[in-house]
Amino acid sequence: MLSRLVSSRSYSAAAGAARSSSFVAPTEEKVSRLPSGISVGSIDNAGPVSQFVIAYRAGSRFEGADEAGLVHHLRHAIGTDSRNYLGVKLLWQTGSIGGTLNSSATKDLLLVQINALRNHAPIALSLLGEFAQPALKPWDVIDNVTSFKNSLAATDPFDATVELLHRAAYRNGSLANSTIAPLYTAGKVSPKKLAKFAANRLVASETAIVGVNVDHSLLLQFANEQNVIPAGAGSSSIPASPYIGGDSREASGTPLAHVAIAGAGVGLNDARGVAVQAVLSAAIGAGPATKYSPHTGNGIVTGSVLKAANNNPVGIAPINISHSDAGLAGVYLVAEGSKIESYIRAAVEGLKQLASSGVSGDALEIAKKTAELNVLIRGENPTTLASDRAAQLLASGSAQTPVEIAQAIAQVSGDDVKKAASKLVSKLSVGAYGFTAHVPYADQL
Amino acid sequence: MSWSVLPAGAKNVKFAYNNSAFKYLRYVSWNYFWGGREYGLLWHDQYFEPAPEVTEALRRLNLKEPWLFDQRKIRLSRAHTLAMHNETLPKQEWTKWEDETFYLKPYLDEIEAEKTERVKSSGLIPGFLLKKSAGDGH
């Protein structure tokens, strides 16, 4: 089934790569790097809807000590006036080509995404260029305060837990900077500070432009002719952030406890390690995919947690996070705050069992197939396909298609998974949100 | 000739009509057809503040260039004190054409562009143009 998707790969100038004939249109993916520093990538599935993303190395890890929460406000400023055009005009034109604008931020990246019908691709690209360089006028920044407060109110507990996990794992390092700004920054962010951060980070050599279902030549033409992204390099190199491990918790009003237990993983610059971490997280397991499913989910940690839960409700998901140079792998649990302690201990028991005896035979095969499936399903969504590609380009300069990652996963051995699991349990971090009174600390596990 | 040269402080200001006839008219109106010079005011000090566009332009001026807003406040305060005492400044201290900066023009132009853009697109009225009812709190 995988062989039906033929990927032909070429780098900037080479055009005539051989394609085998197939009744399914072949996928073409290309990567270029321009002299201005912009990385350009494209994947052409011959689909009718194009997806574009401009990604900057401007995530929360680049915030200075006095700039906490700046990236969250910058993300909210996407969609406002640019230097030459009013935001209202740009948004209306986006709507008129049937497009949607999204802006998101991770610890490494600030992403601005737009999609449109394929024949409107040139307009969508120029709109995206304008959106990706907001003028950050003081009155626009003030107008965004309400939407910022609304976004805080709508924060997922999972996201809050993962931020706490990063604070626990990286302490004062750059990867601990939260992508969710604290409430006290509402109305207090100086537009000058925002503009300075944007001028430092939203520059050509920190940019990747990725398109799905678009001609590579169109992206190259746009990247060469555009005059919105200023030339230059970011003012500082990526601040290193070693894994330390520990605890961070935040109590809140819910009776549930959301707990993330994780250890050191790998970053996107290690392509083989990413494949191993995918298999590891599939071996850790997940809860059932559907409601009321009689199937309780695969995975060693899932098994031990469900046994400890004894038919009480518990939510389990693996944590599989890869930033550009570091990552986290582990498990996320949600349950009643009063019952969470035994589930956490069972989860850590499962992780230690993974580390000591590894996975082999059927369990390894199931984990590998599940990991492949997850990667391929994620690659079917053009939004995540484009943003994953941009993240890979900015992390390592090259990118793998989902098919290539699935092939790498098929090569993973039980030994690799065991090594990754041992690294995981050697120093654990615990991030807890909600009813945290019964959540044990990392050194008690 | 001083009428054809825009004052140095206004060199970034764009006027819609800027040929020689309009420059001359602008100069003559500024010198003879308003009374602000003798109170030390600039042209944009006299704009009708309760108008929604002017209120919004002044708010933006305060956010982006607060020192200009402060200088405007000082000029207006001095002018009002003079007017209360039925005095004017001595002739040497009247505002000169070279000191004129049409400081509100960029903001007013942007507000007009936003209004046109809203009409051409969604038709939604921006907040500063909505009528305010009692007890709004803002």
Interface residues (C-beta under 8 A of the other chain):
Chain A: L86 V88 K89 L91 W92 K137 P138 W139 I142 P191
Chain B: R59 R60 L63 K64 A113 E114 E117 R118 K120 S121 S122
